[in-house]
Amino acid sequence: MIIRDAKYVGSFVKMSDCPPEQYPEYVFIGRSNVGKSSLINMLCNRKGLAKISVRPGKTQTINFYEIDQEWYLVDMPGYGYASVSQTQRAAWEKMTKSFLTKRQSLVLAFVLVDGNIPPQKIDLQFINQLAEWELPFCVVFTKTDRPGKMELQRNLAAFNKEIMKSWEELPRQFITSASKATGKEELLAFISELNDQFESSR
């Protein structure tokens, strides 16, 4: 699949304000500063589509992007170490849970995990939470161009070892780099398959 048209639809703080559920939707979510915006821009061939910030917690709303008038890419607030109040963080968590558990057109969540560092407890906790919510997901390792090959392999192996402490099998995984466009074709091909399944099930 080649993305020909990608446009920002809007940012929302309540699910009731989000666009109508007419297209299949794919959530991109991960720790603050994991590289969601960079990955979105890489996939869509648009450098400025999703705003990039070095300040964790920049994304504070549910951001919708309409792709080729066929599906939505949804950028969710990052979880983790964003410098916000407990009240704001609780509001984000409530908004996130509501969207992920009630949005009928949501097909799958792509959980972005920083491949440049060892496994983080908060990522593992969030993945287990998705399982409790019975939401299908995949793991997308980001920033994989930064560590050396051996270090990357150690990080991924350590992450999978932690996953297997709670799971019988590994979730589907993608290796990506926004700067080198690594994993772009694989991710878009997978989404294309899911889009076809979504349409055939309607």
Disulfide bonds with the S-S distance in Angstrom:
none
